[in-house]
Amino acid sequence: MTEVLIVDEVGCAADRVPALLSEVLGAQPGGEGSGRYRLEVPFEELGLPDVGEFSRRVDVRLGEPESHPVFGSLTELRIPLSWEVPGHGGFPAFEGFLEVTPLAQQRSQLSVAGAYRPPGGPVGAAFDAAIGHRIAEATIRHFLSGLKRAIEARAVS
């Protein structure tokens, strides 16, 4: 298993994030069905020539949000998050959490933490060690950045 942690901030109150996240991903919290989302990462972010992007449509599932106290009255919300490329076992499936921590009245920290198992046995593990983990991290960073932009756009409307 390869673990990933990507952190960013969003200009939105933490209590509004789950509903906005559901709108963005088209998936309802609690695992009732899945949404579809296009994961993208420009080749340039992978240290390759700027000739396009790597992208895949994935099925996204959101679990039931859980609250966890972190400090005093500060509560973090943890939403189970998973995705997979439908009908294609050649891509890793991701299992993890989207964590939402309030920072200020209209500011929250978003974190995607989780893990994936590279497909392809020993050959897939070698590819992951060489370059695959960079692709995964860039993809999740790009995913979180896209969520941030979409949540902020919906939060002001």
Residue frames as qw, qx, qy, qz and C-alpha x, y, z in Angstrom:
[[0.000, 0.889, 0.458, 0.000, 0.00, 0.00, 0.00],
 [0.383, 0.229, -0.008, 0.895, 1.18, 3.51, -0.82],
 [0.175, -0.737, -0.527, 0.386, -0.02, 6.27, 1.51],
 [0.240, 0.465, 0.239, 0.818, -0.84, 9.81, 0.44],
 [0.202, -0.732, -0.465, 0.454, -1.60, 13.00, 2.39],
 [0.247, 0.379, 0.258, 0.854, -2.39, 16.30, 0.65],
 [0.183, -0.653, -0.522, 0.517, -3.53, 19.42, 2.58],
 [0.150, 0.385, 0.278, 0.867, -5.04, 22.73, 1.43],
 [0.062, 0.383, 0.516, -0.764, -7.34, 25.48, 2.75],
 [0.048, 0.511, 0.681, 0.522, -10.73, 26.53, 1.46],
 [0.107, -0.071, 0.179, -0.975, -12.64, 29.78, 1.97],
 [0.606, -0.323, -0.490, -0.537, -15.79, 28.17, 3.37],
 [0.540, -0.449, 0.468, -0.536, -17.23, 27.39, 6.79],
 [0.014, -0.242, 0.970, -0.014, -16.49, 23.78, 7.75],
 [0.448, 0.252, 0.744, -0.426, -20.14, 22.93, 8.42],
 [0.602, 0.604, 0.012, -0.522, -21.06, 23.79, 4.79],
 [0.058, 0.534, -0.773, -0.337, -18.34, 21.68, 3.18],
 [0.378, 0.050, 0.924, -0.010, -20.09, 18.24, 3.24],
 [0.519, 0.646, 0.479, -0.289, -23.16, 19.47, 1.33],
 [0.314, 0.825, -0.285, -0.373, -21.04, 21.40, -1.17],
 [0.180, -0.418, 0.867, 0.202, -18.71, 18.42, -1.57],
 [0.512, 0.292, 0.800, -0.115, -21.70, 16.23, -2.35],
 [0.480, 0.794, 0.154, -0.341, -22.83, 18.71, -5.04],
 [0.112, 0.752, -0.561, -0.327, -19.37, 18.86, -6.61],
 [0.149, -0.291, 0.937, 0.126, -18.84, 15.09, -6.70],
 [0.655, 0.022, -0.402, -0.640, -22.43, 14.10, -7.43],
 [0.553, -0.077, -0.819, 0.132, -22.27, 11.53, -4.63],
 [0.557, -0.674, -0.077, -0.479, -24.34, 11.44, -1.47],
 [0.055, -0.489, 0.757, -0.429, -22.59, 10.90, 1.89],
 [0.716, -0.136, 0.517, -0.449, -23.31, 7.53, 3.47],
 [0.257, -0.215, 0.897, 0.288, -22.33, 5.39, 0.50],
 [0.578, 0.524, 0.551, -0.297, -25.70, 5.59, -1.26],
 [0.679, 0.691, 0.204, 0.141, -24.56, 5.23, -4.86],
 [0.593, -0.297, 0.194, 0.723, -21.54, 6.82, -6.43],
 [0.277, 0.889, 0.017, -0.365, -20.82, 9.99, -8.31],
 [0.801, 0.344, 0.182, 0.455, -18.58, 10.44, -11.32],
 [0.177, -0.922, 0.147, 0.311, -15.62, 12.75, -11.32],
 [0.764, 0.578, -0.111, 0.264, -12.85, 13.40, -13.83],
 [0.638, -0.635, 0.183, 0.395, -9.42, 13.14, -12.22],
 [0.606, 0.748, -0.021, 0.268, -6.87, 15.15, -14.17],
 [0.544, -0.679, 0.185, 0.457, -3.24, 16.05, -13.82],
 [0.472, 0.851, -0.205, -0.107, -1.31, 18.13, -16.37],
 [0.910, 0.183, -0.149, 0.341, 1.83, 16.35, -17.63],
 [0.233, 0.718, -0.274, 0.597, 3.79, 19.48, -16.67],
 [0.579, -0.650, 0.271, -0.412, 3.03, 18.78, -12.96],
 [0.977, -0.146, 0.139, 0.067, 4.73, 15.40, -13.38],
 [0.368, -0.654, 0.473, 0.462, 7.92, 16.97, -14.70],
 [0.584, 0.265, 0.662, 0.388, 7.06, 16.01, -18.28],
 [0.101, 0.067, 0.348, 0.930, 6.72, 18.30, -21.33],
 [0.334, 0.389, 0.414, -0.752, 3.57, 20.46, -21.28],
 [0.166, 0.075, -0.745, -0.642, 1.75, 18.51, -24.03],
 [0.582, -0.329, -0.522, -0.529, -1.58, 17.84, -22.36],
 [0.458, -0.418, 0.519, -0.588, -2.88, 16.02, -19.34],
 [0.228, -0.032, -0.973, 0.024, -3.43, 12.59, -17.91],
 [0.499, -0.108, 0.233, -0.828, -7.11, 12.08, -17.07],
 [0.232, -0.150, -0.957, -0.090, -9.51, 9.33, -16.07],
 [0.567, -0.395, -0.113, -0.714, -13.16, 9.33, -15.14],
 [0.198, 0.079, -0.901, 0.377, -13.66, 7.66, -11.75],
 [0.555, -0.579, -0.508, -0.313, -16.58, 6.47, -9.67],
 [0.083, 0.364, -0.518, 0.770, -16.47, 8.33, -6.34],
 [0.581, -0.539, -0.602, -0.101, -18.11, 7.17, -3.10],
 [0.085, -0.523, 0.387, -0.754, -18.55, 9.23, 0.05],
 [0.438, -0.265, -0.829, 0.225, -19.09, 7.52, 3.38],
 [0.388, -0.822, -0.403, -0.105, -21.00, 8.75, 6.40],
 [0.180, 0.696, -0.315, 0.620, -19.30, 11.86, 7.88],
 [0.724, -0.443, -0.449, 0.279, -17.83, 11.38, 11.36],
 [0.086, -0.907, 0.150, -0.383, -16.99, 14.12, 13.88],
 [0.803, -0.129, -0.354, 0.461, -13.79, 13.95, 15.93],
 [0.284, -0.957, 0.008, 0.065, -12.78, 16.44, 18.64],
 [0.738, 0.415, -0.183, 0.499, -9.28, 17.78, 17.99],
 [0.355, 0.067, -0.381, 0.851, -8.77, 20.57, 20.54],
 [0.176, 0.173, 0.393, -0.886, -11.17, 22.11, 23.06],
 [0.572, 0.478, 0.458, -0.484, -14.43, 22.72, 21.20],
 [0.315, 0.563, -0.537, -0.544, -12.73, 22.36, 17.79],
 [0.783, 0.109, 0.595, -0.144, -14.15, 19.42, 15.85],
 [0.059, 0.389, -0.716, -0.577, -12.79, 17.84, 12.71],
 [0.822, 0.291, 0.218, -0.439, -15.13, 16.19, 10.22],
 [0.194, -0.346, 0.857, 0.328, -13.86, 13.03, 8.54],
 [0.770, 0.386, 0.076, -0.502, -15.68, 11.83, 5.41],
 [0.657, -0.113, 0.698, 0.263, -14.69, 8.41, 4.04],
 [0.460, 0.722, -0.214, -0.471, -13.75, 8.81, 0.37],
 [0.608, -0.136, 0.723, 0.299, -12.97, 6.21, -2.28],
 [0.572, 0.643, -0.136, -0.491, -12.69, 6.06, -6.03],
 [0.598, -0.116, 0.732, 0.306, -11.90, 3.62, -8.80],
 [0.276, 0.343, -0.521, -0.731, -11.76, 3.63, -12.57],
 [0.790, 0.138, 0.387, -0.454, -14.90, 1.66, -13.54],
 [0.922, 0.356, 0.127, -0.083, -14.24, -1.58, -15.39],
 [0.589, 0.669, -0.363, 0.273, -10.48, -1.13, -15.47],
 [0.835, -0.529, -0.036, 0.145, -8.30, -2.98, -12.96],
 [0.722, 0.308, -0.060, 0.617, -5.13, -1.49, -14.43],
 [0.020, 0.638, -0.158, 0.753, -5.50, 1.64, -12.28],
 [0.249, -0.068, -0.778, 0.573, -5.24, 1.75, -8.49],
 [0.381, -0.720, -0.489, -0.313, -8.37, 2.19, -6.37],
 [0.122, 0.391, -0.415, 0.813, -8.07, 4.85, -3.66],
 [0.564, -0.608, -0.557, -0.035, -9.44, 4.41, -0.11],
 [0.366, 0.066, -0.372, 0.850, -9.19, 7.20, 2.42],
 [0.147, -0.748, -0.546, 0.348, -10.78, 10.24, 3.99],
 [0.163, 0.625, 0.100, 0.757, -11.48, 13.86, 3.26],
 [0.435, -0.492, -0.526, 0.541, -10.89, 15.69, 6.52],
 [0.022, 0.749, 0.211, 0.628, -12.41, 19.12, 7.17],
 [0.505, -0.399, -0.452, 0.617, -11.03, 21.18, 10.07],
 [0.017, 0.954, 0.257, 0.156, -12.39, 24.65, 10.89],
 [0.578, 0.088, -0.148, 0.798, -9.70, 27.34, 10.95],
 [0.057, 0.129, 0.169, -0.975, -11.84, 30.48, 11.14],
 [0.506, 0.392, 0.455, -0.619, -15.50, 31.39, 10.63],
 [0.729, 0.612, 0.032, -0.303, -15.24, 31.20, 6.82],
 [0.345, 0.657, -0.670, -0.040, -12.02, 29.20, 6.44],
 [0.926, -0.218, 0.267, -0.157, -11.37, 25.45, 6.68],
 [0.081, -0.541, 0.803, 0.237, -8.50, 23.08, 6.15],
 [0.922, 0.228, -0.027, -0.312, -9.15, 20.26, 3.68],
 [0.196, -0.525, 0.821, 0.105, -7.00, 17.14, 3.74],
 [0.911, 0.188, -0.235, -0.281, -7.14, 14.03, 1.59],
 [0.230, -0.529, 0.806, -0.133, -5.47, 11.14, 3.39],
 [0.927, 0.105, 0.183, -0.311, -5.51, 7.56, 2.25],
 [0.364, -0.420, 0.785, 0.274, -3.81, 4.75, 0.45],
 [0.802, 0.433, -0.146, -0.385, -3.87, 2.75, -2.75],
 [0.729, -0.231, 0.610, 0.207, -2.40, -0.56, -3.83],
 [0.232, 0.557, -0.528, -0.597, -0.58, -0.37, -7.16],
 [0.920, 0.231, 0.181, -0.259, -2.04, -2.89, -9.62],
 [0.685, 0.619, -0.385, -0.006, 0.15, -5.36, -11.47],
 [0.935, -0.273, -0.098, 0.206, 1.92, -7.17, -8.63],
 [0.652, -0.440, 0.127, 0.604, 5.70, -6.74, -8.44],
 [0.404, 0.332, 0.373, 0.767, 5.91, -4.92, -11.80],
 [0.151, -0.828, -0.351, -0.410, 3.22, -2.46, -10.66],
 [0.605, -0.744, -0.100, 0.265, 5.02, -1.95, -7.34],
 [0.612, -0.136, 0.229, 0.744, 8.27, -1.18, -9.18],
 [0.178, 0.576, 0.394, 0.694, 6.47, 1.31, -11.46],
 [0.376, -0.866, -0.298, -0.141, 4.86, 2.92, -8.40],
 [0.660, -0.563, 0.015, 0.497, 8.23, 3.26, -6.68],
 [0.508, 0.070, 0.328, 0.793, 9.79, 4.80, -9.79],
 [0.032, -0.135, -0.245, -0.960, 7.07, 7.20, -10.96],
 [0.322, -0.503, -0.736, -0.318, 3.56, 5.99, -10.06],
 [0.369, -0.597, -0.522, 0.485, 3.57, 7.55, -6.59],
 [0.135, -0.245, 0.083, 0.956, 4.40, 10.94, -8.18],
 [0.219, -0.268, -0.624, -0.701, 1.42, 10.54, -10.52],
 [0.408, -0.562, -0.719, 0.035, -0.83, 9.60, -7.58],
 [0.316, -0.503, -0.331, 0.733, 0.29, 12.55, -5.43],
 [0.008, -0.103, 0.283, 0.953, -0.09, 15.02, -8.31],
 [0.281, -0.379, -0.731, -0.493, -3.52, 13.59, -9.13],
 [0.399, -0.623, -0.630, 0.236, -4.74, 13.93, -5.54],
 [0.243, -0.381, -0.105, 0.886, -3.23, 17.43, -5.24],
 [0.106, -0.071, -0.478, -0.869, -5.01, 18.43, -8.46],
 [0.352, -0.493, -0.771, -0.196, -8.24, 16.76, -7.21],
 [0.352, -0.590, -0.495, 0.531, -8.12, 18.70, -3.92],
 [0.122, -0.240, 0.130, 0.954, -7.37, 21.95, -5.76],
 [0.211, -0.257, -0.646, -0.687, -10.40, 21.37, -8.01],
 [0.380, -0.586, -0.710, 0.093, -12.61, 20.65, -4.99],
 [0.291, -0.448, -0.265, 0.803, -11.39, 23.84, -3.34],
 [0.036, 0.051, -0.328, -0.942, -12.24, 25.98, -6.38],
 [0.333, -0.369, -0.719, -0.487, -15.67, 24.36, -6.82],
 [0.399, -0.565, -0.644, 0.328, -16.56, 24.61, -3.11],
 [0.195, -0.376, -0.128, 0.897, -15.51, 28.26, -2.94],
 [0.132, -0.104, -0.493, -0.854, -17.52, 29.10, -6.07],
 [0.419, -0.484, -0.715, -0.280, -20.64, 27.46, -4.60],
 [0.403, -0.455, -0.550, 0.573, -20.09, 28.95, -1.13],
 [0.064, -0.258, -0.034, 0.963, -20.35, 32.52, -2.43],
 [0.280, -0.158, -0.554, -0.768, -23.41, 31.88, -4.62]]
